[in-house]
Amino acid sequence: MTLGPLQVAIDSQQLTETEREMLLSPAVGGVVLFARNFNNPQQLSELTHKIKSLRDPPLLITVDQEGGRVQRFKNGFTLLPEPARLGRIYFWEPGLAIELATTLGWLMAAELRACSVDLSFAPVLDLDRGLSSVIGDRAFHSQPQAVIALAQAWIKGMRQAGMAAVGKHFPGHGAVEADSHVAMPYDGRSLSAIASSDLIPFQRLALESLPAIMAAHVIYPQVDETPAGFSSTWIGDVLRRRIGFRGAVFSDDLGMVGASGVGDIRARVDRALQAGCDAALVCDRQLAEQVLSTDPLPRHADGKLSSLRLARLYATDTGADLASLKASAQWQQASRALDAVPEVFYSQAC
């Protein structure tokens, strides 16, 4: 069985029989975990083992573990600083910031891998323009070159831990005030204006074989009247053909208000896949079951190519649990490096 196009969510810390049946659908390719699915590392490992044992090849297991206010797993995991802290350090000590970004990327990924999580939707490649509250300190910096340098280092650390990276939110969410979770954001700039700023980190990292990208639920009306995650102009023309991106494309959560303008949940899934997304996120179990109750089931627009792109995102199996990882010299060195960052850097503005 190949990986299907749906990335779905479950309700709690244990799989129900109904959820097992949902995950066996050929339209499902992965599970997105949230804080509601987590109690402690041992419980998480048991849950991920049960999910992976359902299918061959196993489902991808993903999470948002960026650091700061977007860190789903906390108890027993290292509490990571918000990415903007690295940007503030970069302003004063670029070398230290880059070294720390590599360390934190490794630390985040290694701890997740120890609990059999394949993928974290990180890093954020948006620019912090001081406008977007939903992005804000989730972004590394306001300047494209700083974002590139810090993201490259973060991705390097993830790769060292055996995890692929997902850059988000293409082509840039930082220039709008509205939060796409609860509203429909509009960015009225031209393509040339976006390309000369927000698009730069995505373009640079795509050329460096970034494994995956997540598209934004933002409308850029001078380019397309459809949100980027449903737009063949953005995904097919700009991202695939002009930039030359060859990795996997994820939609953002299709239950968000920013996705609601294209129809009901099944219509959103279909539009995202037709636009060129390889994976459609449905992070509400009931909405996912609605999609799976329709006929025919959703399918990849690119067929086996999309499944192959997703299969490349499996993490390397470490064979070590979290306790063993924490006993390792590398983890202890990384933890000390994080503790040793001077607090003065955290309070400085870029």
Secondary structure, DSSP 8 states (H G I E B T S, - for coil): ----SEEE--SSSS--HHHHHHHTSTTEEEEEE-GGG-S-HHHHHHHHHHHHTTSSS--EEEE-EEETTEES--TTS-----HHHHHHHHHH-HHHHHHHHHHHHHHHHHHHHTTT--EE---B-----S--TTTGGGSS-SSHHHHHHHHHHHHHHHHHTT---EEEEET--TT--S-TTTS--B----HHHHHTTTHHHHHHHHTTT--EEEE-S-BBTTTBSS-GGG-HIIIIIIIIIII---SEEE---TTSGGGGGG-SHHHHHHHHHHHT-SBEEE-SHHHHHHHHTSSS----TTTHHHHHHHHTT--------HHHHHTSHHHHHHHHHHHTS-HHHHT---
